[in-house]
Amino acid sequence: MTSVSAAIRAALLTAEPADKAFAARAAARDWAAGRLEFVFDTPMPDRPARPAQPELLPPGQMPKRNKAGSERGRIALWHSLAHIEFVAIDLALDMAGRFGGEMGPQFVADFLSVAADEAMHFALLARRLRSLGSHYGALPAHDGLWDAAFETRHDVAARLAVVPMVLEARGLDVTPATLERIRRFGDETGARVLERILDDEIAHVRFGATHFTALAESRGDSAEILWKSLVETHFRGSIKPPFNDSARLAAGLPRSFYAGVATAP
């Protein structure tokens, strides 16, 4: 029987976007069906495989977006969202493959299900790009999300604190405004895609918060105090409003976690 770590590593080292999405969903299905062994005999790569396109630039070198209501502006928006979801496939896979051995089978199941969701999100967004006459890879993108994963590769608590509980939680904050903008364009199909993604991301953040809280309690630590300490140490950005408090609370992130570390907008 194939080990779960070998299946995850193979998906991480798949570069072509559609193939990576397929490999992530296959790994999740095989795990759920009992076709993968709970064995971690294969190390995770420091960096996942990436396609030749899009060109990856430092965040500060990314070109400014076109006017939001223009055709190019809409393509840039959907391309940016597709890239986030593409990288999120690898973030979830790496979470399960790098830390699943110490965290247990439920942790693996949760984050492989996240990887499958992110693969589905990417497929939906890539389809939106094609409907606009473009494709994923047509525009440059940045790799800042993976930088956060690399920074926290040695500590599951830090990874949980930064990736699902900061970066993915930020998606809960910004998606409603993006939804409103998409609806102003008259794009109801796109709006339904974003609504589906928002619902799923609440569950993804909840997985992170639940495992983080259990881990903190097993160490005899306060989850809030530990989270704030790890974010201060490992997160290079700032946590700033506006916050989607209701979505964050549904995801297991009460305002007491982040209000004290938030910076002025």
Sequence and secondary structure as in RCSB ss.txt:
>XXXX:A:sequence
MTSVSAAIRAALLTAEPADKAFAARAAARDWAAGRLEFVFDTPMPDRPARPAQPELLPPGQMPKRNKAGSERGRI
ALWHSLAHIEFVAIDLALDMAGRFGGEMGPQFVADFLSVAADEAMHFALLARRLRSLGSHYGALPAHDGLWDAAF
ETRHDVAARLAVVPMVLEARGLDVTPATLERIRRFGDETGARVLERILDDEIAHVRFGATHFTALAESRGDSAEI
LWKSLVETHFRGSIKPPFNDSARLAAGLPRSFYAGVATAP
>XXXX:A:secstr
  BHHHHHHHHHT  SHHHHHHHHHHHHHHHHTT SBS   S   SS    S S EE GGG      TTSHHHHH
HHHHHHHHHHHHHHHHHHHHHHHHHHHH HHHHHHHHHHHHHHHHHHHHHHHHHHHTT  TTSS EE HHHHHHH
HTTT HHHHHHHIIIIIIHHHHHHHHHHHHHHHHTT HHHHHHHHHHHHHHHHHHHHHHHHHHHHHHHTT  HHH
HHHHHHHHH  S   S   HHHHHHTT  HHHHGGG    
